[in-house]
């Protein structure tokens, strides 16, 4: 059976491409609220690391060469500059076409792979299913900055269940990454999916309860939003502590955006 996460990655990528389809090449130089990255910066970032994940699956030696080259570029300047150099300056709709060709080509390879196979990454090795889930999460979370700057309404699907589970599975990582012990068991979650289904995780405990919209939970654990800018109902000290620093993505610890700095333009 094909891995569902690969199909979900493809569909999330296609949703973002649809959003971009009416933009002019000049529009892609619009800065977003994410580190002032332009839309070009974001699509280059997604494209480059999709290539990296594909190489990690199919050609470990080539992946090693990619990482060496990319890290040398990063040490010499900003990550977006290194990514632009790697792609030879692709921008605008030509960049979108190249990114789309890559995500279409890699999806069948991930769908057919053993989900438990280990693959290399920038940090620790990971399973194939974790790798493609991470690509889905990155696509969804970085797309939020584009929806926001364009003032476009986002209609999520239950594909975001993958990101909810990633948020749940990285509860312990959030604290370990900060060299801290978890302050208690993971708080219980009761989230409303885009379909209206109720998703529940965790057990009742003194850690508290988080209830509300599953899309907003995903925005918090991916640090697209400060929890103060959502309608999530957070009760319990541990629940408040988690939502203040939740991080479902790899890399050094990062803090969420300051309240009021990430929002949909025109709303």
N, C-alpha and C positions, 0 to 999 in steps of 0.2 A: 504494500500500500504506500502511495506517495505521502511524503511528510506534509501535513497540513500547514505547518508553519512556513514552508516554502511558498505555497499558494497564497497564504496571507501576506507574505512579504511582497509578492508580485502585485497583488491587488492594492496594497497600500501605496506602492510605487506608482501604479497606474492612476490612482486617485490624485496624487500630487502632480503627475504629468498633466492631467486634465485641467487642474487649477492653473498651470503655467501656459496652457496652449494659446491663450489670447494675448500674451504679453509681447511687447516689442523688444528687440534686443536692448534698447536703451533702458527699458523698465528693469532689466536684470541688474543694473547698477544701483538700484534703490537700497539704501541701508535699512536693515531691520533692527528690532529692539534686542536681538541676540548679539551682544558684543559689537554692535554696529556692522556686523557682517552683511554684505550685500546678498541679494538672491543668487548672483553668480557664485559667491563664496560658498554658500550653503550647498548648491547643487554640485559644485566641484568636490566639496568635502564628502558628500554622499557617494559620488561616483568613484573617487579615489579609494575609499575604504570598502566599497562593494568589490572593486578590483582586488583589493588586498584579501578579503574573505574568500573570494573565488580562487585566488592563488594558493591560499592556505589549504584549501580543500583538494586542489588538483596538482599542485607542484610546489612542494615544500622548499626546494632549493630556490626557486624563483621568488617565493615569498620572502625568504631570507635576504635576497638581493634587494627586493623592494623596500624592506624595512631599513636596511642599511642606507639606501639612497634617501629615503624619506627622512630618517632621523638626522642625517647630515644636513639636509635642507632646513629642517626645523631648528637645529642648533644655530644656523646662520641667520635666522629671522623668524617671522611669524608663520604659524602653520598654514594659513590661507595662501601665503606667498609660495611656500614649498609645494602646496597642492597645485597651484596655478602653473608653476614651473614644470611639475611632473606631467601635467596634461597639455603642455605646449600652448597655453593661453586660450584654450577653448572657452567660449562664452556664449551667452544668449541661447537662441533656439538650436544652434549647432551643438552646444554643450548638452542641452536637453536630449537631443537625438542620440548622442554618444552614450549618455547615462542610461537612456531607455534601452538601447541595444545591449548594454552590459547586463542590466537587471533581467532582461528577457532571456539572454543566453545562459546566465548562471542558475536561474530558477530550476530547470530540469536536472541539473547536476546535483543540486541540494535535495531536490525532491526524491531522487533515486538513491541517495547516499544512506549509509547506516547512521541513524540518529545518534548512536553512542560512540561513533568513531571520534578519536581525539585529533584536534587540529591545532597548529601553532597560532599564537596571536601576539600582540605587542606585550601583554603581560603573561599570566599563566596560560597554559594550554586550555582548551575548552572542547566540549562536545560539538558535533555538527549541529545538533538541534539548538544548542545555546548560541552558536555562531549566527545562524540564520534568524533566530529570534532577536538577537542583538541588532541585526541589520534592519529588521522590521521596526524595532523600537527607535533606532536612530532616524529612520525615514519619517516615522510618525512625529517624533518630537521636534526635529529640525523643521519639518513642514509647518509646525505651529507658528513659527516666526514669520513665515511667508503668508499664511492665512491672516495673521494679525496685521501685517503692514499693508496688505491689500484690502483689509476691511471685509474679508470674505467670511461668510458663515460656514462653519465646519459641521458636516453631518457624519458622525462616526458610525462604524458598524461594530458588531460583536468581535471583530478581529482584535480589538483592543484588549480582549481577555488575555491575550498573550502578554501584554504589558502589565496588566494587573498582577498576573502570576509572577512576572519578573520582579515587580515591586515587593510582593510577598516573599519571594525567595531570597531577596537581597536585604531583608530586614537585619540579619546578623552582620552582613557585609558592611552596611552603613556605619555600624559602630566599630567593627574591626578596622575599617579603613581609617578611622579617626583615632585608632589606638585606644579605644574605650571598650568596656564590657557593656553589653546590652543592659539597659536599666531595668529590664523585666521581660516577661514573655511578650511576644508580638501582640499588640492590641487586636481585638476582634474587628473584622471588616464586614459591613453590610452595604453593598454597593448596587446601584441600579444600572444595569447594562443598557446600551442604546436600544436594544429590543424590548426593554421593560423587565427582563428577567432579573431576579435578585441573586447576586453573587455573594456568597458568604465564605469567609476564611477566618481561621483562628478560633480559639475557645474563649468563653467568658472568663475574665480575670480582673484583677485590680489594675491592670495596665490600661483599661479603658476600651472605648468603642469609637470607630470612625464610620459614619454613615453618610450616604449621599450619592452623587453622580460619579459613575465609574470613569468617565472622561476626565473629570476634575481630579480624581485620585491619580490618574496617569499623568496629568499635567504637573502634579506636585512631585511624584517620585522621579520624573524626568527633569525636574527643575525648570519647566516651562513657565510655571507660575509660583508665586509665593502662596502658601495656604491661606493667608489673610485675604487674598483676592479671589477665593473660591467660596462656594456655599457649603462646603463640607462641614458636617457637624462633628466636632472632635471633642471627646470627653475623656478625662483621665490624664494624669501627669505624663505617663510614658507615651501615650498617644500624641500629646502635644509636643513632647521632645522629639519623637520620630518625625512628625510632619514638618518640624522646623529644620531638619537636616537630611531628610530622606534622599537617597541617591541610588538609583538602580543601574547606573552605567559605570563602567570600569574607569580607572584612572585615580589620581590623587583626590582627596576630599575637596569638594566644592560646596559653596553655600548657594542657596536659592536666590533668585533675584529679589531685590528690595521691593517691598509692597508698593503697588501702583506703577511699576515700571514696565510690566508686560501686560498688554491688553489688546483687544481688537480695535483697530482704528475706526473712528466714526460711530462708535457705540457709547 
